[in-house]
Amino acid sequence: MKLLVIQNSQIAPLGVLGDCLRDRNVQTEIVAPFKGDSLPEQIQLYSGLIVLGGPMNAEDDENYPYLSKVVRLIQLFSAAHQPILGICLGAQLIARAFGQRVYPHSTVELGFTPLRSIQAAIVDDPLLQIWSDREPIHLMEWHFDTFDLPTQATLLMTGDRCQHQAYRIHNNIYGFQCHIEVTRAILQDWVVFGNEYLQRHYPNFPEDLAQQIDAYFTQSEKFCRIVGNAWIDLLERQPLEQQGSNCNALS
């Protein structure tokens, strides 16, 4: 079993999800188009797809022409009934692949933010049902854009400042606007990378984030491990389910 991972930024790697994949002995092929890596034209060699975050807008094909190819890959994996997981930009690209808009949000979301599960939607969800009786969970946000929910999607998690935080399409495609994958090292890299912007607009954010990490990181990491392992379970079950699937059309 081999998993295709599309990494869209040097400072947005798999993080905790990578730990889950290594623990489960899942082979990964990480493609970094921002470095000039070529995206595969065919998907037959892969059992699933992860699309990670990045600083670009999901519809900015002019400056990032490879984005349209990522959208096409999402459509091919969907047509083949293979599991897909999108994080932040990845969730936005899945929405785009299913015909929806991605556009600037009315507010910037930064830091660990309380998100609520949609109880009726997650009662039988293989990734999120374990959280059905819990209080809101604080998960990391760092995004400027949002998206319209695909008509095929079920909303799974929401927040006060941004409605579409997690969703499922069919039974094996998941998008998370929030960054479930973050590690402490990743967050440190983001603060360094965004230093100039933060100093202009949110000068207290680095100190606030340090306090948030102390309060919420352990729960965030646990959440990612539960979600990541449950998604890997989908990967391991899907070979029988995808027999006879059509790899050439959007389902």
C-alpha positions in Angstrom: 0.0 0.0 0.0 1.4 3.4 -1.1 -0.1 6.8 -0.2 0.4 9.9 -2.3 1.1 13.0 -0.2 1.0 16.5 -1.8 3.0 18.9 0.3 2.4 22.6 -0.6 4.9 24.3 1.7 8.3 23.6 3.2 6.9 24.4 6.6 3.6 22.4 6.3 4.7 18.8 6.5 2.7 15.7 7.6 3.5 16.4 11.3 1.5 14.1 13.6 -0.1 12.5 10.6 3.3 11.4 9.5 3.9 9.7 12.9 0.6 7.8 12.5 1.6 6.6 9.0 5.0 5.5 10.2 3.5 3.7 13.2 1.2 1.8 10.8 3.9 1.1 8.2 2.1 3.0 5.5 4.5 3.8 2.6 4.3 7.4 1.4 5.4 9.2 -1.7 5.7 12.9 -0.9 5.5 15.2 -3.9 6.3 18.9 -3.4 5.2 20.9 -6.4 6.4 24.1 -4.9 9.9 22.7 -5.3 9.3 21.7 -8.9 8.3 18.1 -8.3 6.0 16.7 -11.0 2.6 15.4 -10.0 1.7 11.9 -11.2 -0.5 11.6 -14.2 -2.0 8.3 -13.1 -3.2 7.1 -9.7 -3.0 3.3 -10.1 0.1 3.0 -7.9 -1.6 4.6 -4.9 -4.2 3.6 -2.3 -5.1 7.1 -1.1 -4.3 10.8 -1.2 -3.4 13.4 1.4 -3.3 17.1 0.4 -1.6 19.3 2.9 -1.7 23.0 3.7 0.0 26.0 2.1 0.0 29.8 2.0 -1.6 30.1 -1.5 -5.2 30.6 -2.4 -6.7 27.4 -3.7 -7.8 29.1 -7.0 -4.6 31.0 -7.7 -3.7 29.0 -10.9 -2.0 32.0 -12.4 0.8 31.9 -9.8 0.6 28.2 -8.9 -0.5 26.5 -12.1 0.0 23.0 -10.5 -3.2 23.6 -8.4 -5.5 22.7 -11.3 -3.6 19.4 -11.6 -4.1 18.7 -7.9 -7.8 19.3 -8.4 -7.8 16.8 -11.2 -6.0 14.2 -9.0 -8.6 14.7 -6.3 -11.3 14.0 -8.9 -9.5 10.9 -10.0 -9.0 9.5 -6.5 -12.7 10.2 -5.8 -13.8 8.4 -9.0 -11.7 5.4 -7.9 -13.4 5.5 -4.5 -10.0 5.9 -2.8 -9.7 7.7 0.5 -8.7 11.4 0.5 -7.7 13.6 3.3 -7.3 17.4 2.9 -5.8 19.8 5.5 -6.5 23.5 5.3 -5.5 24.3 1.7 -6.2 20.6 1.0 -9.7 20.9 2.3 -10.3 24.0 0.1 -8.9 22.2 -3.0 -11.3 19.2 -2.3 -14.2 21.7 -2.2 -12.9 23.2 -5.5 -12.7 19.8 -7.0 -16.4 19.3 -6.2 -17.4 22.6 -7.9 -17.3 25.0 -5.0 -15.7 28.5 -4.5 -12.7 29.3 -2.4 -12.5 32.9 -1.3 -11.2 35.3 1.3 -12.9 34.9 4.6 -14.4 37.8 6.5 -11.9 37.3 9.4 -8.4 35.8 9.8 -8.3 32.7 12.1 -5.1 32.3 14.0 -4.3 30.1 16.9 -6.1 27.3 18.8 -9.8 27.8 18.3 -12.8 26.0 19.9 -14.6 23.9 17.4 -17.8 21.9 17.9 -18.8 18.6 16.4 -22.1 18.4 14.6 -23.7 15.7 16.8 -26.2 14.2 14.3 -23.5 14.1 11.6 -20.8 12.3 13.5 -22.8 9.7 15.5 -21.7 7.0 13.0 -18.7 8.7 11.4 -15.7 6.4 11.5 -13.3 9.3 12.2 -15.1 11.6 14.6 -17.7 9.5 16.4 -15.4 9.2 19.4 -15.8 12.9 20.0 -19.7 12.9 20.0 -20.0 13.4 23.7 -17.2 15.8 24.3 -17.0 19.6 24.9 -15.7 21.8 22.0 -12.1 21.0 21.2 -9.4 23.6 20.5 -7.6 23.0 17.2 -5.1 25.1 15.4 -6.1 27.6 12.8 -4.0 29.6 10.4 -6.0 30.6 7.3 -7.3 33.6 5.5 -9.7 31.9 3.1 -12.9 29.8 3.4 -15.1 27.8 0.9 -18.6 26.9 0.1 -19.5 23.4 1.3 -19.8 20.9 -1.6 -23.4 19.7 -2.1 -22.3 16.1 -1.6 -20.7 16.9 1.7 -21.8 16.4 5.3 -20.6 19.1 7.7 -18.9 17.4 10.7 -17.3 20.3 12.7 -18.0 24.0 12.9 -16.8 27.1 14.7 -18.1 30.6 15.6 -15.8 32.5 13.3 -15.7 30.0 10.4 -18.5 27.6 9.7 -16.9 24.9 7.6 -14.2 23.3 9.7 -14.5 19.6 8.9 -16.6 17.7 6.4 -17.0 14.3 4.7 -17.9 13.4 1.2 -19.2 9.9 0.5 -17.7 7.6 3.1 -14.0 8.2 2.6 -13.2 11.8 1.7 -12.4 14.2 4.5 -11.5 17.9 4.6 -10.3 19.7 7.7 -10.0 23.5 7.5 -8.2 23.3 10.9 -4.6 22.1 11.2 -5.0 18.8 13.0 -1.4 17.8 12.0 0.6 20.4 13.8 3.6 19.7 16.1 5.3 22.2 18.4 8.1 22.4 15.8 5.7 23.2 13.0 4.1 26.0 15.0 7.5 27.5 15.8 8.3 27.5 12.1 5.0 29.3 11.3 5.7 32.0 13.9 9.1 32.6 12.4 7.8 32.5 8.8 4.9 34.9 9.6 6.9 37.2 11.9 6.7 40.4 9.8 2.9 39.9 9.3 2.3 39.1 12.9 4.3 42.1 14.1 2.2 44.4 12.0 -1.2 42.9 12.7 -1.0 40.6 15.8 2.0 41.5 17.8 0.8 39.6 20.9 0.2 36.4 18.9 3.5 34.6 19.6 3.0 35.0 23.3 -0.6 34.0 23.1 0.2 31.0 21.0 2.8 29.8 23.6 0.1 29.8 26.2 -2.4 28.1 23.9 0.2 25.3 23.2 0.5 24.7 26.9 -3.3 24.5 27.3 -4.4 22.7 24.1 -1.6 20.9 22.3 -1.9 17.6 24.1 -5.5 17.3 23.2 -4.9 18.4 19.6 -2.2 15.7 19.2 -4.5 13.1 20.6 -7.3 14.1 18.3 -5.0 13.9 15.3 -3.8 10.5 16.2 -7.4 9.2 16.6 -8.4 10.8 13.3 -5.3 9.7 11.5 -5.5 6.1 12.5 -9.2 5.9 11.7 -8.4 7.3 8.2 -5.7 4.7 7.8 -8.3 2.1 8.7 -10.2 3.3 5.6 -7.1 2.9 3.5 -6.7 -0.7 4.7 -10.3 -1.6 4.0 -10.6 0.1 0.6 -8.9 -2.4 -1.8 -11.9 -4.7 -1.9 -14.3 -1.8 -2.0 -12.7 -0.2 -5.1 -12.7 -3.3 -7.3 -14.2 -2.4 -10.6 -14.2 1.3 -9.9 -14.0 3.9 -12.7 -10.7 5.9 -12.5 -11.6 8.4 -15.2 -14.6 10.3 -14.1 -15.7 12.4 -11.1 -18.1 10.5 -8.9 
